[in-house]
Amino acid sequence: MKKVMLLTTVLAFMGLITASAAFAGRVGHRQIKQDKRIVQGLRSGELTRGETRHLVKQQHRIQHAKHRAWSDGELTLKERAGLELYQDKASADIYRLKHNGRNRN
């Protein structure tokens, strides 16, 4: 039951990000890819529920930062660079947690 609830939450959050990806171009598409990696890790058992929860919260913080950056109607080079740094760290975290040897099983 918990697995279904967590997967539903992750998929719902992924849908929200997908809907707003068109506004951020490369930044939004990269976030979609990261969300897919998280869902794949949950489904395969590479990520525990706690790890998944941590990664989803991290993606939520990136999404919030993206909305703040777009609040004035444009994304400056500095804002884009900051978002890409957040995404670089998130990507490294996803890789590290998927390959840490802990399994959900």
PALOLO-542328 format. One record per atom (N, C-alpha, C): residue in one letter; x, y, z. Coordinates in steps of 0.1 Angstrom, whole numbers, padded with zeros to 4 digits, always signed. Last residue first. Layout:
aXYZ/...
//
This chain:
n+0142-0043-0016/n+0137-0057-0013/n+0143-0062+0000/r+0154-0020-0021/r+0141-0019-0015/r+0137-0033-0009/n+0189-0020-0015/n+0178-0024-0023/n+0165-0023-0015/r+0220-0004-0017/r+0208-0007-0009/r+0197-0010-0019/g+0241+0002-0034/g+0240-0011-0030/g+0228-0014-0021/n+0242+0027-0046/n+0248+0026-0033/n+0247+0012-0027/h+0231+0036-0070/h+0242+0027-0071/h+0249+0024-0057/k+0211+0054-0065/k+0207+0042-0073/k+0218+0032-0072/l+0226+0074-0052/l+0216+0066-0044/l+0212+0054-0052/r+0242+0084-0073/r+0248+0079-0061/r+0238+0070-0053/y+0223+0093-0092/y+0232+0082-0095/y+0238+0076-0082/i+0210+0113-0076/i+0202+0102-0082/i+0212+0090-0085/d+0232+0130-0071/d+0225+0123-0060/d+0217+0111-0065/a+0237+0139-0097/a+0247+0131-0090/a+0241+0124-0078/s+0213+0153-0102/s+0217+0142-0110/s+0227+0133-0104/a+0215+0173-0083/a+0204+0163-0082/a+0207+0151-0090/k+0237+0187-0092/k+0238+0180-0079/k+0227+0170-0078/d+0227+0196-0116/d+0239+0188-0116/d+0240+0180-0103/q+0205+0212-0108/q+0202+0199-0115/q+0215+0190-0115/y+0219+0233-0096/y+0210+0225-0088/y+0208+0211-0094/l+0232+0242-0120/l+0240+0237-0109/l+0232+0228-0099/e+0209+0250-0134/e+0217+0239-0139/e+0227+0233-0129/l+0202+0272-0118/l+0193+0260-0120/l+0200+0248-0125/g+0224+0289-0123/g+0220+0284-0109/g+0212+0272-0110/a+0221+0293-0150/a+0233+0287-0145/a+0231+0281-0131/r+0197+0307-0150/r+0198+0294-0157/r+0210+0286-0152/e+0204+0330-0137/e+0194+0321-0131/e+0195+0307-0137/k+0223+0340-0155/k+0227+0337-0141/k+0217+0328-0135/l+0207+0345-0178/l+0218+0335-0178/l+0223+0331-0165/t+0172+0347-0168/t+0185+0352-0171/t+0196+0341-0172/l+0141+0343-0179/l+0151+0335-0172/l+0165+0340-0177/e+0112+0363-0174/e+0123+0358-0182/e+0133+0351-0173/g+0091+0369-0156/g+0088+0367-0170/g+0100+0363-0179/d+0096+0369-0130/d+0096+0382-0136/d+0094+0381-0151/s+0095+0342-0123/s+0085+0351-0118/s+0085+0364-0124/w+0115+0324-0129/w+0106+0328-0140/w+0095+0339-0136/a+0126+0319-0105/a+0134+0325-0115/a+0126+0331-0127/r+0105+0307-0092/r+0110+0320-0087/r+0118+0327-0098/h+0104+0283-0107/h+0092+0292-0107/h+0096+0306-0102/k+0129+0272-0100/k+0126+0276-0114/k+0114+0286-0115/a+0125+0268-0073/a+0136+0277-0077/a+0133+0282-0091/h+0106+0248-0075/h+0103+0260-0068/h+0113+0271-0072/q+0121+0228-0087/q+0109+0233-0094/q+0105+0247-0088/i+0139+0223-0067/i+0144+0228-0080/i+0132+0234-0088/r+0122+0213-0048/r+0130+0225-0045/r+0135+0231-0058/h+0114+0189-0061/h+0104+0200-0057/h+0111+0213-0055/q+0138+0175-0061/q+0132+0179-0074/q+0121+0190-0072/q+0140+0170-0034/q+0150+0178-0041/q+0145+0183-0054/k+0118+0154-0030/k+0118+0167-0023/k+0128+0176-0030/v+0126+0132-0045/v+0114+0139-0049/v+0114+0153-0043/l+0148+0124-0030/l+0150+0129-0043/l+0138+0136-0048/h+0136+0116-0005/h+0146+0126-0005/h+0148+0132-0019/r+0119+0095-0015/r+0113+0107-0009/r+0123+0119-0009/t+0139+0077-0023/t+0129+0083-0033/t+0123+0096-0027/e+0150+0071+0002/e+0158+0077-0009/e+0149+0084-0019/g+0127+0059+0014/g+0134+0071+0020/g+0142+0078+0010/r+0123+0037-0003/r+0113+0047-0001/r+0118+0060+0004/t+0153+0030-0022/t+0144+0027-0011/t+0133+0039-0011/l+0161+0021-0055/l+0159+0032-0046/l+0149+0027-0035/e+0160-0002-0070/e+0174+0004-0067/e+0173+0015-0057/g+0136-0012-0078/g+0141-0016-0064/g+0154-0010-0061/s+0125-0004-0101/s+0134-0015-0102/s+0139-0020-0088/r+0108+0017-0093/r+0102+0005-0098/r+0112-0007-0098/l+0128+0036-0084/l+0118+0031-0075/l+0112+0017-0080/g+0141+0040-0108/g+0148+0035-0097/g+0139+0029-0086/q+0121+0051-0124/q+0127+0039-0128/q+0134+0032-0116/v+0117+0075-0109/v+0106+0065-0110/v+0111+0052-0114/i+0142+0087-0114/i+0137+0084-0100/i+0127+0074-0100/r+0142+0090-0142/r+0152+0082-0135/r+0148+0078-0121/k+0121+0108-0145/k+0120+0094-0150/k+0130+0085-0144/d+0132+0130-0133/d+0120+0124-0127/d+0119+0110-0132/q+0152+0136-0151/q+0156+0132-0138/q+0144+0125-0131/k+0137+0143-0173/k+0146+0131-0174/k+0149+0126-0160/i+0125+0166-0163/i+0117+0155-0167/i+0125+0142-0167/q+0148+0182-0161/q+0141+0178-0149/q+0132+0167-0152/r+0154+0186-0188/r+0163+0179-0179/r+0157+0174-0167/h+0133+0202-0195/h+0134+0188-0201/h+0144+0180-0193/g+0137+0225-0181/g+0126+0217-0178/g+0127+0203-0184/v+0162+0234-0192/v+0161+0232-0178/v+0149+0222-0175/r+0154+0238-0219/r+0164+0228-0216/r+0164+0224-0201/g+0124+0253-0212/g+0132+0247-0223/g+0141+0236-0218/a+0106+0264-0195/a+0120+0264-0191/a+0129+0258-0202/f+0080+0260-0204/f+0084+0273-0200/f+0099+0274-0198/a+0076+0233-0206/a+0076+0241-0219/a+0082+0255-0216/a+0072+0223-0181/a+0085+0221-0187/a+0087+0230-0200/s+0048+0221-0168/s+0055+0234-0168/s+0068+0234-0175/a+0041+0195-0171/a+0032+0206-0176/a+0039+0219-0177/t+0061+0181-0158/t+0059+0180-0173/t+0051+0191-0178/i+0055+0187-0132/i+0068+0192-0138/i+0067+0192-0153/l+0031+0174-0128/l+0032+0189-0126/l+0044+0194-0133/g+0040+0148-0132/g+0030+0154-0142/g+0030+0169-0140/m+0056+0143-0110/m+0062+0143-0124/m+0052+0150-0134/f+0036+0143-0091/f+0046+0154-0091/f+0053+0155-0104/a+0024+0119-0098/a+0016+0132-0098/a+0026+0144-0099/l+0045+0101-0094/l+0039+0103-0108/l+0031+0116-0109/v+0048+0103-0066/v+0059+0106-0076/v+0054+0109-0090/t+0023+0094-0057/t+0028+0108-0054/t+0039+0112-0064/t+0023+0068-0067/t+0013+0077-0071/t+0017+0092-0069/l+0045+0058-0052/l+0045+0058-0067/l+0035+0068-0072/l+0034+0060-0026/l+0046+0067-0030/l+0047+0069-0045/m+0012+0043-0029/m+0010+0057-0025/m+0022+0065-0029/v+0024+0018-0034/v+0015+0024-0044/v+0013+0039-0041/k+0039+0015-0011/k+0046+0016-0024/k+0037+0022-0034/k+0019+0012+0008/k+0028+0024+0009/k+0035+0026-0004/m+0008-0012+0000/m+0000+0000+0000/m+0009+0013+0000/
//
